[in-house]
């Protein structure tokens, strides 16, 4: 009877689609980022922010990539919300923060950053949005990862999610501290920012992949084990 029940387990409606969208979205994001980096005016990935790629004759590529980031992030939030095994342990605030990070990506797509010259309204909106979105993402992934550790039904995912989540938090702290040091900001801002963004996207990819690989059958099996 127990075996039959486990084999019949399925994800709630839309969950598998959401996790698959996250995986495809992360791959597309990385590919588009590389394409944007290779196109004129060839901004430095080490010293210049990723957002600078959205300014120039091919800025639309980076704008499209911001949209991709928003979609893949919202897909993961939806999937986690629908698939979470226990409502009492559902990290609503953390998922909301990840949702805000996703919405921030859409805002970044329509408000180009200021690469040079005086500050503009759209450049200021971009800067403030990026700051808040980064903060929300770091707190969100840590919060979701901690909640996974409190629910035995996520035992197969938590060991992968937690170290990457804390890596993203440390990367954000290093980025913020580095921004306050002019020499570091001018020489390494792009690299530090990409390390942070990469860690958040890696977290999303790994969480979605592990949940697709384990599936609801394995989650239930681990919950039933002593």
N, CA and C atoms as a LAMMPS dump frame, in Angstrom:
ITEM: TIMESTEP
0
ITEM: NUMBER OF ATOMS
678
ITEM: BOX BOUNDS ff ff ff
-5.0000000000000000e+02 5.0000000000000000e+02
-5.0000000000000000e+02 5.0000000000000000e+02
-5.0000000000000000e+02 5.0000000000000000e+02
ITEM: ATOMS id mol type element x y z
1 1 1 N 0.832 -1.201 0
2 1 2 C 0 0 0
3 1 3 C 0.865 1.249 0
4 2 1 N 1.927 1.239 0.829
5 2 2 C 2.799 2.4 0.922
6 2 3 C 3.491 2.669 -0.403
7 3 1 N 3.956 1.576 -1.069
8 3 2 C 4.63 1.716 -2.353
9 3 3 C 3.684 2.28 -3.395
10 4 1 N 2.438 1.795 -3.393
11 4 2 C 1.453 2.265 -4.352
12 4 3 C 1.166 3.742 -4.164
13 5 1 N 1.066 4.189 -2.918
14 5 2 C 0.779 5.59 -2.631
15 5 3 C 1.903 6.483 -3.107
16 6 1 N 3.125 6.024 -2.904
17 6 2 C 4.265 6.84 -3.312
18 6 3 C 4.349 6.943 -4.828
19 7 1 N 4.097 5.815 -5.524
20 7 2 C 4.218 5.83 -6.972
21 7 3 C 3.15 6.707 -7.607
22 8 1 N 2.035 6.903 -6.887
23 8 2 C 0.944 7.703 -7.43
24 8 3 C 1.14 9.191 -7.161
25 9 1 N 2.125 9.547 -6.339
26 9 2 C 2.323 10.944 -5.979
27 9 3 C 2.742 11.759 -7.195
28 10 1 N 2.175 12.944 -7.3
29 10 2 C 2.529 13.855 -8.392
30 10 3 C 2.654 15.266 -7.833
31 11 1 N 3.397 16.102 -8.573
32 11 2 C 3.476 17.494 -8.18
33 11 3 C 2.123 18.172 -8.39
34 12 1 N 1.797 19.188 -7.604
35 12 2 C 0.581 19.964 -7.881
36 12 3 C 0.642 20.57 -9.283
37 13 1 N -0.485 20.955 -9.788
38 13 2 C -0.584 21.485 -11.149
39 13 3 C 0.372 22.665 -11.379
40 14 1 N 1.143 22.585 -12.456
41 14 2 C 2.012 23.679 -12.848
42 14 3 C 3.397 23.662 -12.246
43 15 1 N 3.635 22.808 -11.256
44 15 2 C 4.916 22.828 -10.552
45 15 3 C 6.059 22.368 -11.447
46 16 1 N 5.865 21.258 -12.124
47 16 2 C 6.929 20.757 -13.003
48 16 3 C 7.246 21.771 -14.103
49 17 1 N 6.222 22.39 -14.644
50 17 2 C 6.416 23.428 -15.657
51 17 3 C 7.219 24.584 -15.08
52 18 1 N 6.904 24.97 -13.854
53 18 2 C 7.586 26.104 -13.225
54 18 3 C 9.067 25.813 -13.013
55 19 1 N 9.388 24.629 -12.501
56 19 2 C 10.789 24.283 -12.259
57 19 3 C 11.557 24.143 -13.579
58 20 1 N 10.899 23.586 -14.588
59 20 2 C 11.547 23.462 -15.897
60 20 3 C 11.808 24.844 -16.493
61 21 1 N 10.85 25.751 -16.336
62 21 2 C 11.022 27.126 -16.813
63 21 3 C 12.215 27.786 -16.131
64 22 1 N 12.391 27.509 -14.856
65 22 2 C 13.534 28.067 -14.121
66 22 3 C 14.844 27.575 -14.709
67 23 1 N 14.934 26.28 -14.964
68 23 2 C 16.172 25.714 -15.524
69 23 3 C 16.477 26.298 -16.898
70 24 1 N 15.484 26.315 -17.764
71 24 2 C 15.677 26.864 -19.111
72 24 3 C 15.998 28.357 -19.032
73 25 1 N 15.322 29.048 -18.127
74 25 2 C 15.541 30.482 -17.975
75 25 3 C 16.95 30.825 -17.527
76 26 1 N 17.491 30.078 -16.586
77 26 2 C 18.86 30.334 -16.131
78 26 3 C 19.846 30.118 -17.274
79 27 1 N 19.655 29.035 -18.033
80 27 2 C 20.536 28.769 -19.171
81 27 3 C 20.436 29.883 -20.207
82 28 1 N 19.215 30.34 -20.486
83 28 2 C 19.02 31.418 -21.451
84 28 3 C 19.638 32.712 -20.95
85 29 1 N 19.514 32.961 -19.647
86 29 2 C 20.067 34.188 -19.073
87 29 3 C 21.583 34.229 -19.243
88 30 1 N 22.241 33.139 -18.929
89 30 2 C 23.696 33.083 -19.061
90 30 3 C 24.103 33.279 -20.517
91 31 1 N 23.377 32.64 -21.433
92 31 2 C 23.701 32.759 -22.857
93 31 3 C 23.522 34.187 -23.346
94 32 1 N 22.411 34.827 -22.985
95 32 2 C 22.164 36.196 -23.413
96 32 3 C 23.165 37.162 -22.796
97 33 1 N 23.568 36.893 -21.566
98 33 2 C 24.553 37.747 -20.908
99 33 3 C 25.889 37.695 -21.66
100 34 1 N 26.268 36.509 -22.094
101 34 2 C 27.514 36.353 -22.855
102 34 3 C 27.407 37.08 -24.189
103 35 1 N 26.266 36.933 -24.855
104 35 2 C 26.063 37.615 -26.137
105 35 3 C 26.146 39.125 -25.96
106 36 1 N 25.456 39.646 -24.943
107 36 2 C 25.478 41.085 -24.694
108 36 3 C 26.895 41.57 -24.394
109 37 1 N 27.657 40.754 -23.688
110 37 2 C 29.029 41.128 -23.342
111 37 3 C 29.92 41.184 -24.581
112 38 1 N 29.647 40.347 -25.575
113 38 2 C 30.479 40.288 -26.77
114 38 3 C 30.149 41.379 -27.787
115 39 1 N 28.99 42.016 -27.619
116 39 2 C 28.566 43.043 -28.567
117 39 3 C 29.123 44.415 -28.182
118 40 1 N 29.262 45.343 -29.166
119 40 2 C 29.701 46.712 -28.861
120 40 3 C 28.75 47.362 -27.882
121 41 1 N 29.253 48.256 -27.015
122 41 2 C 30.609 48.83 -26.972
123 41 3 C 31.613 48.072 -26.1
124 42 1 N 31.384 46.791 -25.834
125 42 2 C 32.36 45.942 -25.154
126 42 3 C 32.736 46.466 -23.764
127 43 1 N 31.733 46.547 -22.899
128 43 2 C 31.975 46.952 -21.517
129 43 3 C 32.801 45.89 -20.8
130 44 1 N 33.59 46.31 -19.826
131 44 2 C 34.431 45.382 -19.076
132 44 3 C 33.597 44.591 -18.074
133 45 1 N 33.631 43.255 -18.116
134 45 2 C 32.883 42.457 -17.139
135 45 3 C 33.524 42.474 -15.755
136 46 1 N 34.757 42.95 -15.68
137 46 2 C 35.464 42.993 -14.401
138 46 3 C 35.181 44.287 -13.649
139 47 1 N 35.213 45.392 -14.34
140 47 2 C 35.094 46.687 -13.659
141 47 3 C 33.726 47.334 -13.795
142 48 1 N 32.919 46.923 -14.765
143 48 2 C 31.645 47.597 -15.005
144 48 3 C 30.462 46.703 -14.67
145 49 1 N 29.404 47.36 -14.205
146 49 2 C 28.194 46.645 -13.79
147 49 3 C 27.535 45.948 -14.971
148 50 1 N 26.864 44.868 -14.686
149 50 2 C 26.136 44.154 -15.729
150 50 3 C 25.092 45.052 -16.383
151 51 1 N 24.509 45.951 -15.599
152 51 2 C 23.47 46.839 -16.124
153 51 3 C 23.977 47.75 -17.236
154 52 1 N 25.282 48.005 -17.268
155 52 2 C 25.839 48.84 -18.333
156 52 3 C 25.599 48.226 -19.7
157 53 1 N 25.441 46.9 -19.745
158 53 2 C 25.19 46.21 -21.01
159 53 3 C 23.855 46.627 -21.614
160 54 1 N 22.988 47.234 -20.801
161 54 2 C 21.692 47.687 -21.285
162 54 3 C 21.741 49.057 -21.935
163 55 1 N 22.914 49.655 -22.003
164 55 2 C 23.083 50.984 -22.606
165 55 3 C 23.973 50.855 -23.83
166 56 1 N 23.497 51.309 -24.975
167 56 2 C 24.267 51.201 -26.205
168 56 3 C 23.41 50.675 -27.332
169 57 1 N 23.982 50.478 -28.499
170 57 2 C 23.191 50.053 -29.667
171 57 3 C 22.535 48.684 -29.506
172 58 1 N 23.094 47.84 -28.659
173 58 2 C 22.525 46.51 -28.439
174 58 3 C 22.016 46.355 -27.007
175 59 1 N 21.659 47.467 -26.411
176 59 2 C 21.156 47.425 -25.037
177 59 3 C 19.894 46.605 -24.876
178 60 1 N 19.15 46.443 -25.967
179 60 2 C 17.902 45.669 -25.893
180 60 3 C 18.166 44.21 -25.518
181 61 1 N 19.387 43.712 -25.814
182 61 2 C 19.698 42.325 -25.459
183 61 3 C 19.696 42.166 -23.94
184 62 1 N 20.316 43.118 -23.245
185 62 2 C 20.349 43.057 -21.789
186 62 3 C 18.974 43.334 -21.206
187 63 1 N 18.214 44.224 -21.846
188 63 2 C 16.843 44.476 -21.382
189 63 3 C 16.015 43.199 -21.47
190 64 1 N 16.168 42.482 -22.585
191 64 2 C 15.478 41.197 -22.734
192 64 3 C 15.925 40.226 -21.648
193 65 1 N 17.207 40.276 -21.305
194 65 2 C 17.726 39.365 -20.295
195 65 3 C 17.162 39.672 -18.911
196 66 1 N 16.942 40.938 -18.624
197 66 2 C 16.304 41.292 -17.357
198 66 3 C 14.907 40.669 -17.286
199 67 1 N 14.193 40.716 -18.401
200 67 2 C 12.86 40.111 -18.446
201 67 3 C 12.952 38.609 -18.215
202 68 1 N 13.945 37.966 -18.838
203 68 2 C 14.153 36.529 -18.639
204 68 3 C 14.403 36.238 -17.167
205 69 1 N 15.228 37.068 -16.527
206 69 2 C 15.518 36.868 -15.1
207 69 3 C 14.254 37.001 -14.254
208 70 1 N 13.42 37.966 -14.599
209 70 2 C 12.176 38.124 -13.866
210 70 3 C 11.25 36.938 -14.032
211 71 1 N 11.144 36.424 -15.263
212 71 2 C 10.251 35.299 -15.537
213 71 3 C 10.729 34.034 -14.833
214 72 1 N 12.026 33.727 -14.942
215 72 2 C 12.532 32.49 -14.32
216 72 3 C 12.419 32.551 -12.798
217 73 1 N 12.601 33.741 -12.245
218 73 2 C 12.5 33.889 -10.791
219 73 3 C 11.058 33.718 -10.323
220 74 1 N 10.119 34.339 -11.044
221 74 2 C 8.711 34.184 -10.683
222 74 3 C 8.262 32.735 -10.839
223 75 1 N 8.794 32.047 -11.853
224 75 2 C 8.443 30.643 -12.05
225 75 3 C 8.878 29.805 -10.852
226 76 1 N 10.083 30.069 -10.352
227 76 2 C 10.56 29.314 -9.195
228 76 3 C 9.732 29.617 -7.955
229 77 1 N 9.411 30.889 -7.744
230 77 2 C 8.589 31.265 -6.587
231 77 3 C 7.24 30.553 -6.655
232 78 1 N 6.634 30.546 -7.828
233 78 2 C 5.356 29.862 -8.009
234 78 3 C 5.495 28.367 -7.722
235 79 1 N 6.554 27.757 -8.27
236 79 2 C 6.757 26.33 -8.07
237 79 3 C 6.973 25.98 -6.607
238 80 1 N 7.779 26.762 -5.918
239 80 2 C 8.038 26.494 -4.501
240 80 3 C 6.771 26.662 -3.668
241 81 1 N 6.014 27.698 -3.973
242 81 2 C 4.775 27.934 -3.226
243 81 3 C 3.798 26.776 -3.399
244 82 1 N 3.651 26.318 -4.643
245 82 2 C 2.704 25.236 -4.925
246 82 3 C 3.187 23.895 -4.391
247 83 1 N 4.515 23.692 -4.405
248 83 2 C 5.048 22.376 -4.044
249 83 3 C 5.382 22.247 -2.565
250 84 1 N 5.395 23.361 -1.837
251 84 2 C 5.831 23.289 -0.436
252 84 3 C 4.974 22.285 0.322
253 85 1 N 5.592 21.321 0.986
254 85 2 C 4.847 20.191 1.546
255 85 3 C 4.012 20.498 2.774
256 86 1 N 4.305 21.595 3.479
257 86 2 C 3.573 21.873 4.713
258 86 3 C 3.307 23.368 4.818
259 87 1 N 2.041 23.737 4.876
260 87 2 C 1.691 25.157 4.959
261 87 3 C 2.27 25.849 6.194
262 88 1 N 2.327 25.186 7.363
263 88 2 C 2.893 25.871 8.535
264 88 3 C 4.358 26.259 8.375
265 89 1 N 5.107 25.515 7.575
266 89 2 C 6.53 25.833 7.401
267 89 3 C 6.79 26.66 6.141
268 90 1 N 5.736 27.031 5.419
269 90 2 C 5.895 27.81 4.187
270 90 3 C 6.532 29.166 4.5
271 91 1 N 7.695 29.474 3.9
272 91 2 C 8.377 30.757 4.177
273 91 3 C 7.775 31.884 3.338
274 92 1 N 6.615 32.36 3.729
275 92 2 C 5.879 33.335 2.928
276 92 3 C 6.678 34.62 2.704
277 93 1 N 7.32 35.112 3.752
278 93 2 C 8.069 36.363 3.623
279 93 3 C 9.246 36.187 2.666
280 94 1 N 9.964 35.09 2.809
281 94 2 C 11.122 34.838 1.953
282 94 3 C 10.71 34.677 0.497
283 95 1 N 9.609 33.978 0.251
284 95 2 C 9.117 33.831 -1.114
285 95 3 C 8.651 35.178 -1.667
286 96 1 N 8.055 35.999 -0.802
287 96 2 C 7.638 37.339 -1.235
288 96 3 C 8.85 38.189 -1.614
289 97 1 N 9.94 38.046 -0.871
290 97 2 C 11.158 38.785 -1.195
291 97 3 C 11.725 38.344 -2.542
292 98 1 N 11.687 37.044 -2.808
293 98 2 C 12.141 36.558 -4.107
294 98 3 C 11.214 37.038 -5.22
295 99 1 N 9.931 37.157 -4.909
296 99 2 C 9.004 37.718 -5.877
297 99 3 C 9.319 39.175 -6.166
298 100 1 N 9.694 39.924 -5.117
299 100 2 C 10.061 41.332 -5.298
300 100 3 C 11.341 41.46 -6.117
301 101 1 N 12.301 40.54 -5.897
302 101 2 C 13.514 40.507 -6.712
303 101 3 C 13.146 40.307 -8.186
304 102 1 N 12.194 39.436 -8.451
305 102 2 C 11.763 39.169 -9.821
306 102 3 C 11.122 40.405 -10.45
307 103 1 N 10.24 41.048 -9.713
308 103 2 C 9.597 42.257 -10.218
309 103 3 C 10.643 43.347 -10.473
310 104 1 N 11.652 43.405 -9.613
311 104 2 C 12.724 44.375 -9.794
312 104 3 C 13.428 44.21 -11.127
313 105 1 N 13.548 42.967 -11.6
314 105 2 C 14.2 42.726 -12.886
315 105 3 C 13.413 43.372 -14.024
316 106 1 N 12.094 43.341 -13.937
317 106 2 C 11.272 43.989 -14.953
318 106 3 C 11.449 45.504 -14.929
319 107 1 N 11.58 46.055 -13.718
320 107 2 C 11.807 47.496 -13.588
321 107 3 C 13.149 47.876 -14.197
322 108 1 N 14.178 47.062 -13.957
323 108 2 C 15.492 47.326 -14.514
324 108 3 C 15.463 47.331 -16.044
325 109 1 N 14.6 46.515 -16.618
326 109 2 C 14.527 46.412 -18.081
327 109 3 C 14.023 47.7 -18.726
328 110 1 N 13.216 48.468 -17.994
329 110 2 C 12.62 49.679 -18.577
330 110 3 C 13.206 50.961 -18.009
331 111 1 N 14.216 50.836 -17.159
332 111 2 C 14.86 52.032 -16.592
333 111 3 C 16.375 51.892 -16.724
334 112 1 N 16.941 52.305 -17.865
335 112 2 C 18.383 52.141 -18.105
336 112 3 C 19.231 52.826 -17.043
337 113 1 N 20.373 52.24 -16.759
338 113 2 C 21.289 52.811 -15.797
339 113 3 C 22.038 53.993 -16.397
340 114 1 N 22.684 54.782 -15.563
341 114 2 C 23.53 55.884 -16.014
342 114 3 C 24.971 55.396 -16.089
343 115 1 N 25.494 55.258 -17.294
344 115 2 C 26.881 54.818 -17.454
345 115 3 C 27.837 55.978 -17.201
346 116 1 N 27.463 57.156 -17.682
347 116 2 C 28.287 58.349 -17.491
348 116 3 C 27.389 59.574 -17.541
349 117 1 N 27.942 60.708 -17.163
350 117 2 C 27.177 61.937 -17.193
351 117 3 C 26.366 62.152 -15.933
352 118 1 N 25.527 63.198 -15.906
353 118 2 C 24.734 63.5 -14.707
354 118 3 C 23.664 62.452 -14.457
355 119 1 N 23.251 62.344 -13.209
356 119 2 C 22.22 61.371 -12.834
357 119 3 C 20.886 61.724 -13.473
358 120 1 N 20.183 60.719 -13.925
359 120 2 C 18.855 60.894 -14.504
360 120 3 C 17.826 60.204 -13.618
361 121 1 N 16.552 60.481 -13.89
362 121 2 C 15.492 59.853 -13.11
363 121 3 C 15.505 58.338 -13.323
364 122 1 N 15.601 57.919 -14.591
365 122 2 C 15.583 56.483 -14.856
366 122 3 C 16.838 55.798 -14.317
367 123 1 N 17.971 56.523 -14.32
368 123 2 C 19.185 55.952 -13.761
369 123 3 C 19.096 55.782 -12.256
370 124 1 N 18.472 56.751 -11.593
371 124 2 C 18.294 56.662 -10.139
372 124 3 C 17.335 55.532 -9.782
373 125 1 N 16.247 55.406 -10.551
374 125 2 C 15.3 54.311 -10.33
375 125 3 C 16.016 52.973 -10.492
376 126 1 N 16.854 52.876 -11.518
377 126 2 C 17.603 51.647 -11.763
378 126 3 C 18.508 51.312 -10.581
379 127 1 N 19.227 52.294 -10.091
380 127 2 C 20.173 52.07 -8.992
381 127 3 C 19.465 51.63 -7.717
382 128 1 N 18.394 52.338 -7.363
383 128 2 C 17.655 52.01 -6.137
384 128 3 C 17.002 50.634 -6.257
385 129 1 N 16.428 50.362 -7.43
386 129 2 C 15.788 49.063 -7.651
387 129 3 C 16.791 47.928 -7.549
388 130 1 N 17.966 48.113 -8.168
389 130 2 C 18.992 47.072 -8.128
390 130 3 C 19.439 46.81 -6.697
391 131 1 N 19.646 47.869 -5.932
392 131 2 C 20.078 47.717 -4.536
393 131 3 C 19.056 46.906 -3.739
394 132 1 N 17.791 47.289 -3.851
395 132 2 C 16.745 46.599 -3.094
396 132 3 C 16.567 45.163 -3.587
397 133 1 N 16.597 44.973 -4.911
398 133 2 C 16.409 43.628 -5.462
399 133 3 C 17.523 42.686 -5.022
400 134 1 N 18.761 43.167 -5.011
401 134 2 C 19.881 42.346 -4.56
402 134 3 C 19.696 41.943 -3.105
403 135 1 N 19.302 42.918 -2.285
404 135 2 C 19.102 42.648 -0.858
405 135 3 C 17.972 41.642 -0.661
406 136 1 N 16.872 41.84 -1.371
407 136 2 C 15.733 40.925 -1.257
408 136 3 C 16.123 39.51 -1.683
409 137 1 N 16.91 39.403 -2.748
410 137 2 C 17.308 38.08 -3.243
411 137 3 C 18.149 37.338 -2.216
412 138 1 N 19.14 38.019 -1.648
413 138 2 C 20.027 37.371 -0.677
414 138 3 C 19.26 36.91 0.555
415 139 1 N 18.412 37.796 1.088
416 139 2 C 17.629 37.431 2.279
417 139 3 C 16.628 36.335 1.923
418 140 1 N 16.052 36.418 0.733
419 140 2 C 15.055 35.439 0.32
420 140 3 C 15.613 34.031 0.184
421 141 1 N 16.76 33.894 -0.487
422 141 2 C 17.308 32.542 -0.684
423 141 3 C 17.778 31.938 0.634
424 142 1 N 18.303 32.768 1.524
425 142 2 C 18.7 32.264 2.838
426 142 3 C 17.466 31.824 3.622
427 143 1 N 16.406 32.633 3.582
428 143 2 C 15.186 32.304 4.313
429 143 3 C 14.53 31.03 3.813
430 144 1 N 14.446 30.864 2.501
431 144 2 C 13.851 29.657 1.936
432 144 3 C 14.694 28.436 2.278
433 145 1 N 16.006 28.582 2.202
434 145 2 C 16.901 27.457 2.505
435 145 3 C 16.788 27.029 3.956
436 146 1 N 16.686 27.998 4.857
437 146 2 C 16.525 27.674 6.276
438 146 3 C 15.191 26.967 6.511
439 147 1 N 14.155 27.412 5.839
440 147 2 C 12.846 26.779 5.999
441 147 3 C 12.867 25.339 5.488
442 148 1 N 13.631 25.097 4.436
443 148 2 C 13.764 23.73 3.929
444 148 3 C 14.356 22.811 4.994
445 149 1 N 15.298 23.332 5.76
446 149 2 C 15.922 22.532 6.806
447 149 3 C 14.995 22.222 7.96
448 150 1 N 13.891 22.959 8.07
449 150 2 C 12.942 22.747 9.155
450 150 3 C 11.818 21.799 8.771
451 151 1 N 11.802 21.346 7.522
452 151 2 C 10.764 20.433 7.058
453 151 3 C 11.438 19.2 6.474
454 152 1 N 11.249 18.053 7.129
455 152 2 C 11.923 16.839 6.705
456 152 3 C 11.63 16.42 5.283
457 153 1 N 10.548 16.921 4.718
458 153 2 C 10.18 16.535 3.363
459 153 3 C 11.043 17.22 2.3
460 154 1 N 11.893 18.143 2.741
461 154 2 C 12.808 18.81 1.807
462 154 3 C 14.249 18.399 2.084
463 155 1 N 14.391 17.235 2.731
464 155 2 C 15.72 16.777 3.154
465 155 3 C 16.681 16.599 1.983
466 156 1 N 16.169 16.241 0.822
467 156 2 C 17.037 16.01 -0.332
468 156 3 C 17.503 17.302 -0.986
469 157 1 N 16.87 18.431 -0.663
470 157 2 C 17.188 19.706 -1.313
471 157 3 C 18.004 20.628 -0.408
472 158 1 N 17.67 20.65 0.875
473 158 2 C 18.289 21.587 1.81
474 158 3 C 19.827 21.546 1.818
475 159 1 N 20.472 20.374 1.794
476 159 2 C 21.946 20.362 1.827
477 159 3 C 22.591 21.043 0.622
478 160 1 N 21.877 21.087 -0.493
479 160 2 C 22.396 21.778 -1.675
480 160 3 C 22.074 23.277 -1.61
481 161 1 N 20.892 23.601 -1.115
482 161 2 C 20.428 24.985 -1.139
483 161 3 C 21.136 25.865 -0.116
484 162 1 N 21.344 25.349 1.092
485 162 2 C 21.862 26.2 2.162
486 162 3 C 23.255 26.764 1.906
487 163 1 N 24.25 25.965 1.512
488 163 2 C 25.581 26.55 1.291
489 163 3 C 25.61 27.58 0.169
490 164 1 N 24.833 27.359 -0.897
491 164 2 C 24.811 28.33 -1.993
492 164 3 C 24.111 29.611 -1.54
493 165 1 N 23.075 29.463 -0.72
494 165 2 C 22.364 30.635 -0.207
495 165 3 C 23.287 31.498 0.647
496 166 1 N 24.042 30.855 1.527
497 166 2 C 24.96 31.625 2.372
498 166 3 C 26.095 32.215 1.545
499 167 1 N 26.497 31.541 0.49
500 167 2 C 27.5 32.098 -0.418
501 167 3 C 26.986 33.384 -1.051
502 168 1 N 25.725 33.395 -1.451
503 168 2 C 25.155 34.6 -2.053
504 168 3 C 25.093 35.741 -1.044
505 169 1 N 24.787 35.425 0.217
506 169 2 C 24.735 36.458 1.251
507 169 3 C 26.124 37.06 1.485
508 170 1 N 27.129 36.203 1.555
509 170 2 C 28.502 36.688 1.733
510 170 3 C 28.935 37.511 0.516
511 171 1 N 28.59 37.042 -0.677
512 171 2 C 28.946 37.757 -1.9
513 171 3 C 28.319 39.147 -1.929
514 172 1 N 27.085 39.259 -1.434
515 172 2 C 26.427 40.567 -1.407
516 172 3 C 27.122 41.498 -0.419
517 173 1 N 27.501 40.977 0.741
518 173 2 C 28.204 41.796 1.729
519 173 3 C 29.524 42.302 1.15
520 174 1 N 30.26 41.419 0.485
521 174 2 C 31.528 41.81 -0.134
522 174 3 C 31.28 42.877 -1.201
523 175 1 N 30.21 42.714 -1.973
524 175 2 C 29.879 43.698 -3.005
525 175 3 C 29.581 45.057 -2.392
526 176 1 N 28.754 45.074 -1.346
527 176 2 C 28.402 46.345 -0.707
528 176 3 C 29.619 47.002 -0.055
529 177 1 N 30.451 46.202 0.61
530 177 2 C 31.662 46.748 1.231
531 177 3 C 32.609 47.267 0.159
532 178 1 N 32.769 46.499 -0.909
533 178 2 C 33.645 46.917 -1.983
534 178 3 C 33.194 48.197 -2.647
535 179 1 N 31.865 48.397 -2.711
536 179 2 C 31.329 49.626 -3.308
537 179 3 C 31.737 50.851 -2.505
538 180 1 N 31.98 50.672 -1.214
539 180 2 C 32.389 51.787 -0.373
540 180 3 C 33.875 52.085 -0.426
541 181 1 N 34.623 51.292 -1.158
542 181 2 C 36.066 51.506 -1.304
543 181 3 C 36.329 51.911 -2.755
544 182 1 N 36.603 53.183 -3.027
545 182 2 C 36.712 53.67 -4.408
546 182 3 C 37.624 52.834 -5.298
547 183 1 N 38.773 52.443 -4.788
548 183 2 C 39.713 51.687 -5.623
549 183 3 C 39.131 50.329 -6.014
550 184 1 N 38.481 49.675 -5.071
551 184 2 C 37.873 48.379 -5.352
552 184 3 C 36.678 48.541 -6.28
553 185 1 N 35.845 49.546 -6.025
554 185 2 C 34.652 49.768 -6.846
555 185 3 C 35.018 50.023 -8.304
556 186 1 N 36.004 50.846 -8.54
557 186 2 C 36.381 51.185 -9.903
558 186 3 C 37.049 50.034 -10.639
559 187 1 N 37.71 49.155 -9.902
560 187 2 C 38.464 48.084 -10.559
561 187 3 C 37.728 46.748 -10.6
562 188 1 N 36.883 46.484 -9.586
563 188 2 C 36.336 45.125 -9.458
564 188 3 C 34.824 45.053 -9.3
565 189 1 N 34.117 46.163 -9.449
566 189 2 C 32.681 46.143 -9.186
567 189 3 C 31.963 45.106 -10.05
568 190 1 N 32.284 45.072 -11.34
569 190 2 C 31.623 44.137 -12.243
570 190 3 C 31.823 42.692 -11.828
571 191 1 N 33.023 42.353 -11.425
572 191 2 C 33.324 40.994 -11.006
573 191 3 C 32.56 40.63 -9.738
574 192 1 N 32.582 41.525 -8.747
575 192 2 C 31.889 41.249 -7.488
576 192 3 C 30.389 41.119 -7.702
577 193 1 N 29.848 41.972 -8.56
578 193 2 C 28.416 41.902 -8.838
579 193 3 C 28.052 40.589 -9.522
580 194 1 N 28.876 40.166 -10.461
581 194 2 C 28.59 38.929 -11.192
582 194 3 C 28.741 37.698 -10.307
583 195 1 N 29.63 37.749 -9.344
584 195 2 C 29.742 36.637 -8.391
585 195 3 C 28.45 36.515 -7.591
586 196 1 N 27.918 37.652 -7.162
587 196 2 C 26.668 37.625 -6.412
588 196 3 C 25.518 37.127 -7.279
589 197 1 N 25.355 37.727 -8.458
590 197 2 C 24.268 37.316 -9.347
591 197 3 C 24.391 35.841 -9.725
592 198 1 N 25.619 35.412 -9.976
593 198 2 C 25.843 34.015 -10.327
594 198 3 C 25.451 33.077 -9.21
595 199 1 N 25.719 33.463 -7.97
596 199 2 C 25.378 32.592 -6.84
597 199 3 C 23.866 32.49 -6.66
598 200 1 N 23.149 33.599 -6.869
599 200 2 C 21.683 33.556 -6.755
600 200 3 C 21.088 32.688 -7.857
601 201 1 N 21.563 32.874 -9.086
602 201 2 C 21.06 32.072 -10.198
603 201 3 C 21.431 30.598 -10.028
604 202 1 N 22.621 30.337 -9.491
605 202 2 C 23.02 28.957 -9.226
606 202 3 C 22.094 28.323 -8.2
607 203 1 N 21.751 29.061 -7.166
608 203 2 C 20.824 28.571 -6.145
609 203 3 C 19.49 28.196 -6.779
610 204 1 N 18.98 29.076 -7.621
611 204 2 C 17.695 28.805 -8.271
612 204 3 C 17.777 27.567 -9.159
613 205 1 N 18.855 27.459 -9.9
614 205 2 C 19.027 26.328 -10.805
615 205 3 C 19.121 25.02 -10.024
616 206 1 N 19.925 25.011 -8.975
617 206 2 C 20.128 23.789 -8.196
618 206 3 C 18.849 23.372 -7.477
619 207 1 N 18.133 24.325 -6.898
620 207 2 C 16.885 23.998 -6.201
621 207 3 C 15.87 23.405 -7.173
622 208 1 N 15.691 24.048 -8.32
623 208 2 C 14.741 23.539 -9.313
624 208 3 C 15.161 22.163 -9.822
625 209 1 N 16.457 21.995 -10.081
626 209 2 C 16.949 20.718 -10.595
627 209 3 C 16.774 19.602 -9.571
628 210 1 N 17.126 19.867 -8.324
629 210 2 C 17.013 18.833 -7.296
630 210 3 C 15.567 18.424 -7.057
631 211 1 N 14.662 19.391 -7.113
632 211 2 C 13.261 19.052 -6.908
633 211 3 C 12.712 18.243 -8.081
634 212 1 N 13.138 18.582 -9.296
635 212 2 C 12.708 17.799 -10.452
636 212 3 C 13.285 16.394 -10.411
637 213 1 N 14.537 16.287 -9.972
638 213 2 C 15.188 14.965 -9.907
639 213 3 C 14.591 14.102 -8.812
640 214 1 N 14.341 14.685 -7.652
641 214 2 C 13.81 13.891 -6.532
642 214 3 C 12.328 13.594 -6.728
643 215 1 N 11.578 14.635 -7.088
644 215 2 C 10.152 14.443 -7.318
645 215 3 C 9.379 14.206 -6.04
646 216 1 N 8.059 14.274 -6.095
647 216 2 C 7.231 14.075 -4.899
648 216 3 C 7.332 12.668 -4.337
649 217 1 N 7.602 11.671 -5.183
650 217 2 C 7.735 10.298 -4.683
651 217 3 C 8.857 10.203 -3.668
652 218 1 N 10.026 10.736 -4.042
653 218 2 C 11.19 10.636 -3.177
654 218 3 C 11.029 11.49 -1.931
655 219 1 N 10.378 12.643 -2.093
656 219 2 C 10.127 13.511 -0.936
657 219 3 C 9.295 12.76 0.091
658 220 1 N 8.242 12.096 -0.355
659 220 2 C 7.392 11.362 0.58
660 220 3 C 8.147 10.192 1.203
661 221 1 N 8.992 9.523 0.414
662 221 2 C 9.747 8.388 0.919
663 221 3 C 10.682 8.817 2.033
664 222 1 N 11.32 9.978 1.869
665 222 2 C 12.242 10.452 2.884
666 222 3 C 11.514 10.881 4.136
667 223 1 N 10.306 11.409 3.945
668 223 2 C 9.513 11.802 5.118
669 223 3 C 9.11 10.584 5.925
670 224 1 N 8.786 9.478 5.241
671 224 2 C 8.322 8.275 5.937
672 224 3 C 9.444 7.506 6.6
673 225 1 N 10.688 7.729 6.15
674 225 2 C 11.802 6.977 6.723
675 225 3 C 12.074 7.437 8.134
676 226 1 N 12.498 6.544 9.069
677 226 2 C 12.713 6.903 10.466
678 226 3 C 13.958 7.747 10.604
